[in-house]
Amino acid sequence: MMSRKTIQLMKPLAALAAVILVGLMLAAKITSAQTGSLAPGAGAPGFSLKNVDGNMVSLNDFTGKKAVVAVFSCNHCPYAQSYQNRLISLQKEYGPQGVQFVLINPNDAKKQPQDSYANMQIRAKEKGYPFPYLQDESQQVAKAYGASRTPEAFLIVGSRVVYRGRIDDNTEENQVKQRDLKNALDLVLASTPEKIDPKQTKAFGCTIKWR
């Protein structure tokens, strides 16, 4: 049987444990709200965001396309940087076949100044982006899609997401063995999106810099 002194000593520890538990639960709730799940087959959330040319671009602008690839990306992340040229090549290859790529930067520029709108404009010009590069300043689009990494791709056909996740399996292009996004695009253009397998892969990269 515990002494009164032992019980008194344990009370502050129990209170501290309760505070920590509440904090962890709140953190988990915030993380869940920021990076909710959007499974393949779900409707693609609409968006209207500012492009680096100053014009607003919406998902509805591409209604006539066979597919839209929304890629959450940014300037500063080394992972995102390693995929810049690959995304440019994919747009040039698949653009004539009716596919439109769109890059969306969801990062808080106050936390990561390299991802500011002005720096987005510089990067798009330097790389000669053949696709829109949009700023998700409110981060609401990233949350709606459940994005958590840069880069992270969402392949949209009609009004639905048919694939989400990584672009391929290696940041080093000469070591890529599985081209997940490219394979999914080929199946979409062959009118067999139901054959995409897997329909979801784990994106790897930098975490989105939430407010």
Order of alpha helices (4+ residues) and beta strands (2+ residues): alpha-beta-beta-beta-alpha-alpha-beta-alpha-beta-alpha-beta-beta-beta-alpha-beta
